Amino acid sequence: MIGLISATAAGAAARDRLAAAWPGRTRVYEGPVREAVERAFAECEQLVCFLATGATVRLIAPLLADKASDPGVVTVDESLRHAVALLGGHGGGANDLAHAVADVLGCAPVVTTATDATDIPGLDTLGRPVEGAVAAVTRAILDGERVALRADTVWPLPPLPPNVVPAPVPTGRVGQDAGPAERAGTPSAAQNTAPADDGQAADGSSQAPLAAQSVARAEDGAVPPTADAETGTGTVSADGSAGAPADPGTGPDAAAAGATLWVTDRILPLGAREALVRPPSLVVGVGASKGAPVEEVLGLVEGALRDAGLSVGSVVELATVDAKAGEAGIVEAAARLGVPVRTYDAGTLAAIVVPNPSGAPLAAVGTPSVAEAAALAGGGELLVPKRKSAPEGRAAMATCAVVRRAPRGRLAVVGLGPGARDLLTPRAREELRRASVLVGLDQYVDQIRDLLRPGTTILESGLGAEEERARTAVAEARKGHAVALIGSGDAGVYAMASPALAEAADDIDVVGVPGVTAALAAAAILGAPLGHDHVSISLSDLHTPWEVIERRVRAAAEADIVVTFYNPRSRGRDWQLPNALGILAEHRAPTTPVGVVRNASRTDESSRLTTLAGLDPATVDMMTVVTVGNTATREIAGRMVTPRGYRWQSEGAR
């Protein structure tokens, strides 16, 4: 809940605007301001105070406890010029709240958190538990020191700045009692590095090979992620992968390493300048007798992890059999751990080969294994075999087993829209900033290069390499990276989503981010040509035989459907558009309105209305979208309009 506090009439008016914009999310606190702030501070997760910054500071100062529990606080000035994130920028969500308030009220967000100000992802914003000297390591990153990144394997983290240098995991660096976790781990793989693979265009046309580069801010003194932080030089091997840097945690370079950032599920003793991020890698299978106490289930799980040298912070779920989905001890244990319960039917679990089957669960729930089989059901390596609880004076009522799952990379297929920056969706922006690897056509990369975070690896290529870009993006995701594959318009419309998804299996997570398509952008410029049924047809026969395209055009003509032509004409394909227009002319009048839009939404945008008989195909190129109306389409006041067909009746709808 967001508490809203104001002291003046202007503040109350702005407060009410927020309340109306966020129904159900806000609570207005009235009465004396000090009392209102005290109540809101105790009852809400966030506060927006329409007060002076100094006044807000004095009011909340006596209420402060710690970063983990204090709410996020934003202040807004009387004239609605600024929304200032005052307290709890990350933990309390005040930075995001300041931007949200600014969007509603039209003011400027003011965020002073160092990582946000320098466009570096804060370690406490990665969505995973963090431990150790987080402030010290963050300071080292901000100061441009060489920070060693030691990851057991690659996880889809956002891009880290170039001074965070991948380094090997030293042997023997484990907790007090590593046990199976150390034996199972195979430390390897540098986070946030990506090879540049050469591609060959499917149509044999010339192209630029996929070129790897890293986004860096010159004013930060940043260097590429594979470069030496002191000399500014780096190496790339023959296969395009980054040369392995020397381990800054051992030998003569140890002092230069300074700080270390770990990505591991293992329990480690951390130094004064070491922090770690817990990856979502562990699944705990749990079996329980009816009525098993939550303390017994939770104690068993925590003890098994501790004895194996594994962190509870990396547990992503408790897994069990369907018959135990409502077992209170399991459900409550999961709630206390902050993870979901995932269940499998007995038949699925019975088919999984486990080292320790038993007749008791087979008789009770229909599978010879619950804990081990449920933990293994989603794949992975068994680190802790079945283990029973050991209560005093009675039989065990719970079992558990622990599996480490392989990391799942993340592929976001992002539509950039037609070109105008204000038509790039907020969700697309978020995905671009989240990706540690960006794959795309060079001219599209140029459109959004300034939005990428420092340290983003860019793999770009020229026209004709669509399939190679799709393969590269999927391959990078399979390595565990967070990847964004970009395309213009909507990535699912004549763009990169279909070749990428044809290549991707279920071993990676795929997210689609919609964008404004060229047809929609052109239609908005022309008027309302798509007001009724419509179809988009590409006239490029590079991948689709002309006979197929012609059959689709003829079907649209016979069905009297508005048609938008993509890829209408190029220097090497100058006859397809006249043929398509001829087919439509067999079923539509010569005066049928036709809209022609070139570079929709871009600075050199142009548009015109003509007719089916008056369109000169020679004036059309590959940057143009051609929209042909149906028999009902009209030009009204210089706009192209296709009636929807509604019948408005003064006496009301019948």
N, C-alpha and C positions, 0 to 999 in steps of 0.2 A: 504494500500500500504506500502511496505517495502522499505525504502530508503537505497541505498548502496553507501558508501563513502570510497575512498581509496586514499593513498598518494604516494605509491611506485608501482613498477612493480609487485612485489610479491603480494601485496594487490590487485592490479587490476586483476591479474590472479585468485585469490581466489574469488574476487567479481564476476567475469564473470562465475565462476562455480556455484555460488548461483543463479545468474540470469538465467542460463541455466536449473538449477534444478527446479526453481519455475517460469515458464513462466506466464506472466500476473500478477504476485504478486509483482514484484520488479520494482524499477526505479533507474537507475544509475545516480548519480550526479557527474559531472565532473567540472573542473575549480579549482580555489583556494579553499583549504580545508575549511577554515573558512566560506566562502560564501556558499559552498556546504552543510555544516552542518546546517547553518542557514536556507537555503531553505528547506532542507529535514525535519528539525525539525518542520517547520511550515506547511508542506504539507503532511506528512506521519504519519501513526499510529505507525510505528516502524522504527528503524534505526539499521543498522549493519555497524559499523565503523571499518575499517581495519587500526587501529591506536593504539598507546600506550594508556593505561588506563588513565595516567595522562594528556596526550594531549586531550583526549576526554572529561575528566572532565572539563578542562579549557575552552574548546570550548562550551560546553553545559551549563555551570554554569550561564552565563548571560541570558539564554533563559528559565530557569525554571519558571514555574507558580505554578502548584499544581498537586497533585497526580491524580486528576480526569481528567486532560486534557493533561498532559505531555505524549509524546510517550514513548514506551518502547525502551531502547537503549542497544545494545550488542556490545562489542568490541572484536576484534580478533587480536591476536598478529601476528607479521611478519612471524614467523615460523609455524603458524597454530597449536600451541600447546593447546591453550585455547580459549573458547568462553565465555566471562564474561558477565553475566547479570548485567549491571551497573545501570540502572534506570528503574523504573516501572515494578518491578518483577511480581506483580500480576495484577494491574490495566492496565498496558501497555503491559502485556503479554511477558515481557522480559525473564522470567524464561523458559517458554515453547519455546520461540524463540532461546534461547541459546542451548537447547537440539536439536532443529531442525537444527540449524547451525552446531552443532557438528556431527550430523548424516551425513550431506552432506560432510563436510570437513574432517571428521575423527579426530577431535580434542576432547578435554575433556571439557564438560560444567562446568562452575563455577557458582554456585548459592549460594548466602550468605543470602538469606531471611531466617529468623529464623525458620519459620514454615516448609519451604521446607527442611531445613537442618536437622530438627528433625523428619521429616516425619509426621507432623501433618497438617491436612487440614486447610488452612487459612480461616478465616471467610469470607473474601472477594473473596474466590474461590468457594463458594458453589452454584453459579449460581442464587442466590436470593439477593434481596436488604438487606443491613445490616445498622443498625443505632446505635447511641449511642457511648459509649466509647469503640470502637472496639480495639484500640491499648492497652488500659488498661486491657481489658478482655483477649486479646491474650497473653499479658505479664504474666498474672496470670496463664493461661494454660501452658505456656512454663516454668514457674518457679515451676510447680508442685503443686501450691496451689489448695485447694479444691474449685472448681467452681460449683455453683448450676446451673443445667440445668432445666429450667422451661418451659415446652412445653404444650400448650393447648391440643395437641394430638400428636400422633407419625407421623413423616414425614420421608421419605426415605433420610435421611442425610447420608453422609459418616461416618465412625467410628470416634468418638471423644475419646481422650485419657482417661485413667481410672480415672484421677483426676477430670474429668467433671462428676459430680454425679447427677443423676436424682432426682428432688425434686418436691414436690407438688406446685401448684400455689396457693399463699395465697388468701383467699377470700377478696373481696373488693379492690383488686389491679387492678384498671381499670383507664381509662382516665377521663378527666374532665366531659364528658357527654357520658357515655357508652351506655345507652339506650338499644335497642334490642340486641346489640352484647353481652352484659354481660348476659342478660337473656338467650340468645341462647347458650352461651358457657357452656360446661361441662368439666372444666379442669380435665385432668386425663392423665394417660399413661406416663410412663417413656421412654424417647428416648434411643435407642441403647441398650435395654436389651432384652434377648430372652430366653425362657424356653428350657430345654433339655428334649425332649419327648423320651420315650422308644419306640423301634420299634421291630417288630417281622418279621423275614424273611419270605418271601412268600413261600419258599420251605421247611420251618421248620428247616433249618440248624442253627447251633449255631452262635451267633454273639455278638459283643460288642454293648451295647445300645448307643444311641446317647448321647455323652458326651459334655457338655458345658464347654468352657474355654474361656479365653480372651487373645489376643495377647498383651504382654507387653514387653518393652525393659528394661532389668535389669539395664542398665546404667542410665536410666531415673528415677529410683526409683519408677516405676509405680506399681500400685496395680490393681487387677481386678475391673471391673466397678461396681460390687455389693459389694465391700469391703469397710470397713471404711478406710478413707485416712490416719488416724493417727495410728490405731492399726494394719492395714493390714489384718483384719479379715472380713468375710462376712457371709451371710446366704443364704441358698437355701431352699425354701419351698418344701413340699412333691410333688407338681406337677412340680418341677424343675424351677419355676420362682424365680426371685431374690427377696429377702426380701426387703421391702420398707425401704429406709433409713430415718432417722429423717430429718425433714425439717430444713436445715441449715439457712433458712431465718427467722426463728422465734425461740423464746425461748433462752436458754443459749448458743446454738451453733451459734447464729447469727454472732458473731464476726469471728468465724472460717470459715464461708461461703465465706467471702471476696468478690469475684466477682460473678456476675450472668449473665448467657446467657439465653435469652428468645427466644422461637420460638412461635410466635403469630401473628395473623392478627389484633389484637386490638391496639389502640393507648394508650401508657403507658407513664407516666412520669418516666424518667430513672435517676438513680443516677450516681455518678461519676465513679462507677465501674460496670456499667450495659450496656450490648449491646443486640441487638435483631436481629433475622433473620426473614424475612417475608416469610411465607409459601405461596405457590400458591393455595390459598383457596377460593378466592372470584370471582364470576361471576356477572357481571352487565348486566341485560337485559335492552335494550334501544328501545324506540319507538320514531319516529320523523315525523313531518309533512314535506311535500316537501319544501325544501329550509330552513330548520331549521338551524340557525347559529351555527357554531362549538362552539362559546363561550357559547351559551345557553345550548347545550348538555353537554359540558365539565363542566360547572359550576354546572349543575344539578347533574351530577355524583359525582363530588368532594364534593359538599355540602351534598348529601345524605350519603356518606361514613363518612364524618367528624361528622355529627350529630349523627350517629350511633356508633361513637367511633371506626371506622374501618379504616385501613390504605389503601391508594391507592396502596401501594407497594405490596399488596397481590392480587391485581386484575390480573387475568390471561387472561380474554377475555371480550369483549363486545358482547352480543348476541342479535340478532334481527330476523325479518322475512325476507325471501328471497327477497321480494319486495323492501326492504330497503338496499339491499347489496351494492348498489352504492350511497346511500345517503351521500352527501358530509360532512354534519355535523357529522354524525356518523363515517364515515371513518377517517376524520381528527382528531376527538376526540380520536379514538383508536390509531392513529399514535402518537399523543402527549403523550398518556399514555404508549406507547411502547408495546401495546398488539394487538393481531389479532381481527378481526371481524368474528364471527361465525354466520351462518344463518341457519334457519330451514324453511321448507315449511309450508304454512298456515294450511294445514291439520293436521300436527303434533302438531302445537301449539294449534289448536282448540280443540284437544282431551285432553289437560292438564287442570285439574281442578284448578282454581285460585280463590283467595278471592275477586278480584275486576274486573269482566268482564265488558265489555262496548260495546255498539252498534256501536260506531264510528269506531273503528278499524275493526269490523266485516264487516261494509259496505265498508271500504276503501281497506282492504287487505285480507279479508276472514277469520279472526280469531277474537274472542271477546277479546283476550288479546295478546299483543306483549311483553311488558316489563316483566311482571310477568311470562308468559308462556315461553318466551325465556330463562329467567334466570333459570327456573326450569327444562328445557328440558333435561339437562344433569344430573339431580338428585341433591339432596342437601336440605338444610333447608332455607326457606325464612326468611331472617332477616329484610329486609326493603321492605314492600309492595309498590305497585305502588305509585309513587310520581311524581307530575307534576312540570315543571319549572314555575317560577313566574316572567316573564318579566314585566316591567312597561309599562302600556299603551296599552297592546295588549294581545291576548289570548296565552295560553301556546302552544308551538310547540314541546315539548319533554316530555317524561315520562321515568322513570327508576325504577328498582327494583333490590335488591341485594340478592344473595343466597350464602351461605357457603357450599361448597362441602366437602364431606368426603375425607380424604387423600387416595391416591392410592399408595399402595406399589409397589415396583419394583423388579422383579425377572429376573436376568440375568443367563441364562443357558450357562455355559462357558466350551468350549473344551480346555483342557490343552495340546493337542498334544500327541505325542507318548512317551514323557519322557524327551528328551533333552531340556535344558533351552532355547537354541537358536531357537527352533521350537515352543516355546510359543509365540503367536502373540502379538504385541503391544496392540491391542484392548483387548485381554484377560487380560493383565497386568493392564490396566486401570480399567476394571470391578472388578478385585480382590481388587484394592485399593479403589474403590468406595463403596464396599459393607460393611455395618456395621454388617451383619450376613453372615457367610460362612457355607454351608452345603456340606458335601462330605464324600467319603470313606476315612478312616484314612490314608491309604498309599498314596492317592492322595493329601490329606491335607499336609502330610509331604513334598511332592515335592515342594510346593509353600508357605510354612509357613513363610519363610523369606521375602516374597513379601507383606505380609499383614501389614496394618497400625496398630499402637498401639490402643487398644480398640476394635478391631474386635472380635465379639463373634463367636466362632467356635463350630459347632454342627457336630460331626463326629461319624461314626459307621463302623462296619466291613462288610465283604463280606456277601451277601445275603439280605441286608436291602435296596435294591434299591427303592422299592415302598414306604417304610417308609421315606426314605430320601426325595423322591419327595413330599410326603404329608407334611413333616415338612417344606420344603422350601416354598411351597405354603402358608402354614399356617402363617409362619413368614412374608411373603410379605403381606398377608391380614391384618396383624397388623399394616402395614404402614412402615415396614422396607425396606431398600435397601439390597436385598439378592442376593448372588451368589451361584448357585448350580453347582458344578464342576464335570466333568467327563473326562476320558482320551480320547485321539484322538479328534474326533469331537463329541460333546455332543449329536448330532442328529443321530449318527450311532451306533447302539447297545449300547446306553448309556442313559443318564438321561433325555434328552429332551422329549422323548415320554411319559414316565410315569408322568413327571411334567406337560406337557401340557394337558394330559388326566385329570389331577386333577384340573387344573386352569380354572377359569371362566373369564369373562370379567371385573371383579372387580379389577384386578391388571394389571400393565403394564409388559409385558414380552419381553425380548430382547434375541435374540440368538447370540452367539459369536462363529463363526466357528473355528475349529481346524484342524490340520493335522491328518488325520486318519491313523490307523495302516496299512491299505492296501496301502496307498500312500507312507508312510515311508518305508515299505518293498519293494515296487516297485522301489523306487529310489535307494535302495541298490542293488537290483537284476539287474537293467538295465532299460529296458522299456517293461515290460511284459504286461502293460495295454494300449499298443499303439492302440488297436482296441477295439471293444465292450467287455465289461467285466461286471461281476456281483459278488457281495459279498453275501455269504451264511454262516450263523452261524449254526454249527453242534450241538449246545446245545439244547437238547430236554427238558430242565427244564420247559420252558414256551410254546414251540411249539411242537406238536406231531411229532414223527419221520415220520409218513406217509406223513405229509405236507412237511417236509424237503426233504424227498426222492423224492417227486414229483418235487420239485424245482430243485434239483440236476439233475434229469433226463431231465427236460426241457432244462437246460443249456447245458447238454451233447449233446442233439439232435440238439440244435441250434448252436453248435460249438462256444460257448462263453468262453472266459478266465474266470476262476473261482478263487476267493480268499476265502479261508475257514477261518472264525473266530471261536474261541472256538473249535479247532479241536479235542482235546483229553484231558481228565483228568483221574485221578486215578479211578473214578467211571464210566467213560464213555470211554471205550477203543475199542468199536466195531464200532462206527459211522464212523470214518475216513476210515477204510478199506472198509466199505460198500460203502461210497461215491466214493472212488477211483475206486472201482469195477464198479460202474455205468458209470463213465467217461471212463473207459477202454473198455467198449462196443462200444464206438464211436471214440476213439483216439488210436493212435499207442503206443506201449509200450515205444518208445523212446521220447514221448512227454516231453518237458522240464518241470520240476517242481522246483519252488524256495521255499526254507524253510528259514525263518528269525525268529530269536528269540530275544526278547527284542530290537526291532528296535530303533536305535538312543540312546540307553542307554549305560552305561559304559561296561556292559557285553554283548554287542551285538554280535551275531554270525549269519552267513548266509552260505548257500551252495546251489549249483545247482545239481540236480539229475534228474531222469526220472520217469515217471509214474510207470514203472515196478520196478525201483530201490529204490523207497522211502520206508523206513522202518517206519511204523506208530509208533513203540515203541520209536522212537527218537523225537517225537513231544509231546509238552505239551500245557497247556493253555496260556503260554506266547509266543506262536509261531503263525505265520501267514503262511499259505501254499497257494501258488499261482500255479495253474495248467494251462499251456498254451493251446491254441487251435491248430488246425491242421496246422496252418501257423507259430506258434511260433518256433523260432530257438535259439540255443546257438551260439553266435557270439563273439569270442575273450573272452570267459569266462563270457559273459553277456547274460541275458535272454531277447530276443527281439521279440515282436509281430509286424509285419509290419502293417503300417497304410493302405497300399493299394494304395498310390499315384503313378501316372504314370508321370515320369518326361520326358519331350521331349525337345530336344535341340533347336527346332525351336520355342519354347514358347508354352504357354497354348493355347488351341483351344476352 
